[in-house]
């Protein structure tokens, strides 16, 4: 059957081939008897690509948008109103009550005093007294002397008046600390003596320098030498007086 069909196709498609009229009539009769619809259904070949569902294009768009960095925002903007309409708004926890912030007292340190403290040598450490009363007109400072060449001494307290530098600061020494040893007692004595020799108006820097000089004076090595020389001088004078008395008695 297939050979006859191929031969028929060759006869019909080749214009140069000559055939008798009777043969053509037979071909026409054969073609009229063939049911092409049933044969098309019989020899139909399945295509390798099946028909895609109608929502496949939607899935492609969603897959492409999932790679976007703003996909969460887009989904929330698109489906958020719908979800709220279906399930209602989300229940949010009540935020905790905020504590009232306590206002810290503002620093009323004059610019002159701040600049002077900033220019101090590194061996002087100055800070505000934690016992400073809020709203007080005077300023309480605690000062430390941090020098490797000098022995460690307790801090001193300074009271800065309101009209500083027109009025000089006041120095306060803890007696129970500076009377603990002979050395600290000497520092206290030297400091009080030097403060009395300061001019009428002196600054915080002058007072701290005076404190340092008092510590150096109390820890100077020539102090013990001067005491020994003074004792030796007293002993020599006593011996000379006794010798004079002895010579006068025997005369």
C-alpha positions as CSV (number, residue, x, y, z in Angstrom):
1,X,0.0,0.0,0.0
2,X,2.8,2.4,0.9
3,X,4.6,1.7,-2.4
4,X,1.5,2.5,-4.3
5,X,1.1,5.7,-2.4
6,X,4.7,6.7,-3.1
7,X,4.2,6.0,-6.8
8,X,1.0,8.0,-6.8
9,X,2.8,10.9,-5.1
10,X,5.6,10.7,-7.7
11,X,3.0,10.8,-10.5
12,X,1.2,13.8,-9.1
13,X,4.3,15.9,-8.2
14,X,6.4,15.3,-11.3
15,X,5.2,17.6,-14.1
16,X,7.6,16.2,-16.6
17,X,6.3,12.7,-16.4
18,X,3.7,11.8,-18.9
19,X,0.9,9.3,-18.0
20,X,-2.1,8.0,-19.9
21,X,-5.4,9.5,-19.0
22,X,-6.7,6.2,-17.8
23,X,-4.1,5.9,-15.2
24,X,-4.9,9.4,-13.9
25,X,-8.5,8.5,-13.7
26,X,-7.7,5.4,-11.6
27,X,-5.6,7.5,-9.3
28,X,-8.4,9.9,-8.8
29,X,-10.8,7.0,-7.9
30,X,-8.3,5.7,-5.4
31,X,-7.8,9.1,-3.7
32,X,-11.6,9.5,-3.4
33,X,-11.8,6.2,-1.5
34,X,-9.1,7.0,1.0
35,X,-10.3,8.4,4.4
36,X,-7.6,10.9,5.3
37,X,-9.2,12.0,8.6
38,X,-9.0,8.5,10.1
39,X,-5.5,8.0,8.9
40,X,-4.4,11.4,10.4
41,X,-5.7,10.4,13.7
42,X,-4.1,7.0,13.5
43,X,-0.6,8.2,12.5
44,X,-0.7,11.3,14.8
45,X,2.7,11.7,16.6
46,X,2.7,13.1,20.1
47,X,4.8,16.3,20.4
48,X,7.6,16.2,22.9
49,X,6.3,19.4,24.5
50,X,3.0,18.9,26.2
51,X,0.4,21.6,26.5
52,X,1.4,24.0,29.3
53,X,-1.2,24.9,32.0
54,X,-2.9,28.2,31.8
55,X,-1.1,29.5,35.0
56,X,2.4,28.6,33.9
57,X,3.2,32.2,32.9
58,X,2.2,33.4,36.4
59,X,4.6,30.9,38.0
60,X,7.4,32.2,35.7
61,X,6.8,35.7,36.8
62,X,6.7,34.7,40.5
63,X,9.9,32.7,40.1
64,X,11.7,35.7,38.6
65,X,10.5,38.1,41.3
66,X,11.6,35.8,44.1
67,X,15.1,36.7,43.2
68,X,14.5,40.4,43.8
69,X,15.9,41.9,47.1
70,X,12.6,43.7,47.7
71,X,10.4,40.6,47.3
72,X,9.2,40.7,51.0
73,X,8.1,44.3,50.6
74,X,6.3,43.5,47.4
75,X,4.5,40.4,48.8
76,X,3.4,42.4,51.9
77,X,2.1,45.2,49.7
78,X,0.3,42.9,47.4
79,X,-1.2,40.3,49.7
80,X,-1.2,42.2,53.0
81,X,-4.6,43.9,52.6
82,X,-6.1,40.6,51.4
83,X,-4.8,38.7,54.4
84,X,-6.0,41.5,56.8
85,X,-9.4,41.2,55.2
86,X,-9.6,37.4,55.6
87,X,-8.0,37.0,59.1
88,X,-8.1,40.5,60.6
89,X,-5.3,42.6,61.8
90,X,-2.4,41.2,63.8
91,X,-2.5,41.3,67.5
92,X,0.5,43.4,68.7
93,X,1.9,43.4,72.2
94,X,1.6,46.6,74.2
95,X,5.1,48.1,74.4
96,X,6.5,48.5,77.9
97,X,6.2,51.9,79.5
98,X,9.2,54.1,79.1
99,X,10.9,55.3,82.2
100,X,11.1,59.0,82.6
101,X,14.7,60.1,82.0
102,X,16.2,61.9,84.9
103,X,17.8,65.1,83.9
104,X,21.4,65.1,84.9
105,X,22.6,68.3,86.5
106,X,24.4,70.5,84.0
107,X,28.0,71.4,84.6
108,X,28.4,75.0,85.8
109,X,32.2,74.9,85.7
110,X,33.5,78.3,84.4
111,X,35.4,78.3,81.1
112,X,38.4,79.9,82.8
113,X,38.7,77.0,85.3
114,X,38.1,74.3,82.6
115,X,40.9,75.8,80.5
116,X,43.3,76.0,83.5
117,X,42.6,72.3,84.4
118,X,43.1,71.3,80.8
119,X,46.5,73.0,80.7
120,X,47.8,71.3,83.9
121,X,50.7,69.0,83.8
122,X,50.0,65.3,83.5
123,X,51.2,64.5,87.0
124,X,48.1,66.3,88.4
125,X,44.8,64.5,88.2
126,X,41.8,66.6,88.9
127,X,38.1,65.5,89.1
128,X,34.9,66.8,90.5
129,X,34.1,65.8,94.1
130,X,31.3,63.2,94.0
131,X,29.9,64.8,97.2
132,X,29.3,68.0,95.3
133,X,25.9,69.4,96.2
134,X,23.7,70.2,93.2
135,X,23.1,73.9,92.8
136,X,26.1,74.9,95.0
137,X,27.8,78.1,94.0
138,X,31.3,76.9,94.8
139,X,33.0,73.9,93.1
140,X,34.6,71.1,95.0
141,X,37.6,69.4,93.3
142,X,39.7,66.4,94.3
143,X,43.4,66.5,93.2
144,X,45.9,63.7,93.0
145,X,49.7,63.9,92.5
146,X,50.9,61.1,90.2
147,X,54.7,61.5,89.9
148,X,57.1,58.5,89.6
149,X,59.9,60.5,91.2
150,X,57.8,61.3,94.3
151,X,56.3,59.1,97.0
152,X,52.5,58.5,96.9
153,X,50.5,61.0,99.0
154,X,46.8,61.2,99.7
155,X,44.7,63.6,97.6
156,X,43.8,67.1,98.6
157,X,40.5,68.8,98.2
158,X,40.1,72.3,96.6
159,X,37.1,74.6,97.0
160,X,36.8,77.0,94.0
161,X,34.7,80.1,94.9
162,X,32.0,81.5,92.6
163,X,34.0,84.6,91.6
164,X,37.2,82.7,90.7
165,X,39.9,83.8,89.7
166,X,39.1,87.1,91.5
167,X,39.1,85.1,94.7
168,X,41.7,82.4,95.5
169,X,40.8,78.8,96.0
170,X,40.9,77.1,99.4
171,X,42.8,73.9,100.2
172,X,41.5,71.2,102.5
173,X,43.7,68.4,103.9
174,X,42.3,65.3,105.5
175,X,44.1,65.3,108.9
176,X,43.5,61.6,109.6
177,X,45.4,60.8,106.4
178,X,48.2,63.3,106.6
179,X,48.9,62.5,110.3
180,X,49.3,58.8,109.6
181,X,53.1,58.9,109.2
182,X,55.9,61.3,110.0
183,X,56.5,61.9,106.3
184,X,52.9,62.9,105.6
185,X,52.9,65.1,108.7
186,X,56.0,66.9,107.3
187,X,54.2,67.3,103.9
188,X,51.2,68.9,105.7
189,X,53.4,71.3,107.7
190,X,55.4,72.3,104.7
191,X,52.2,72.9,102.6
192,X,50.5,75.0,105.2
193,X,53.6,77.1,105.6
194,X,54.0,77.6,101.9
195,X,50.3,78.6,101.5
196,X,50.8,81.4,104.0
197,X,53.6,82.8,101.8
198,X,51.5,82.8,98.6
199,X,50.3,86.2,97.2
200,X,46.8,87.4,97.9
201,X,45.4,86.1,94.7
202,X,46.7,82.8,93.5
203,X,45.3,80.2,91.1
204,X,44.7,76.4,91.2
205,X,47.9,75.9,89.3
206,X,49.9,77.8,91.9
207,X,48.3,75.8,94.7
208,X,49.0,72.5,93.1
209,X,52.6,73.5,92.4
210,X,53.0,74.5,96.1
211,X,51.6,71.1,97.1
212,X,54.2,69.3,94.8
213,X,57.1,71.4,96.3
214,X,56.0,70.5,99.8
215,X,56.1,66.8,98.9
216,X,59.6,67.3,97.4
217,X,60.7,69.2,100.5
218,X,59.5,66.5,102.8
219,X,61.1,63.7,100.8
220,X,64.4,65.5,100.0
221,X,67.5,63.4,101.1
222,X,69.4,66.5,102.4
223,X,66.7,66.9,105.1
224,X,68.2,64.0,107.1
225,X,71.7,65.4,106.5
226,X,70.7,68.8,107.8
227,X,69.2,67.2,110.9
228,X,72.4,65.2,111.5
229,X,74.5,68.3,111.0
230,X,72.3,70.2,113.4
231,X,72.6,67.5,116.0
232,X,76.4,67.3,115.5
233,X,76.7,71.1,115.9
234,X,74.7,70.9,119.1
235,X,76.9,68.1,120.5
236,X,80.1,70.0,119.6
237,X,78.9,73.1,121.3
238,X,78.0,71.2,124.4
239,X,81.4,69.5,124.5
240,X,83.2,72.8,124.1
241,X,81.2,74.4,126.9
242,X,81.9,71.4,129.2
243,X,85.6,71.6,128.3
244,X,85.7,75.4,129.1
245,X,84.1,74.7,132.4
246,X,86.6,72.0,133.2
247,X,89.5,74.2,132.3
248,X,88.2,77.1,134.4
249,X,87.6,74.8,137.4
250,X,91.2,73.5,137.4
251,X,92.6,77.0,136.9
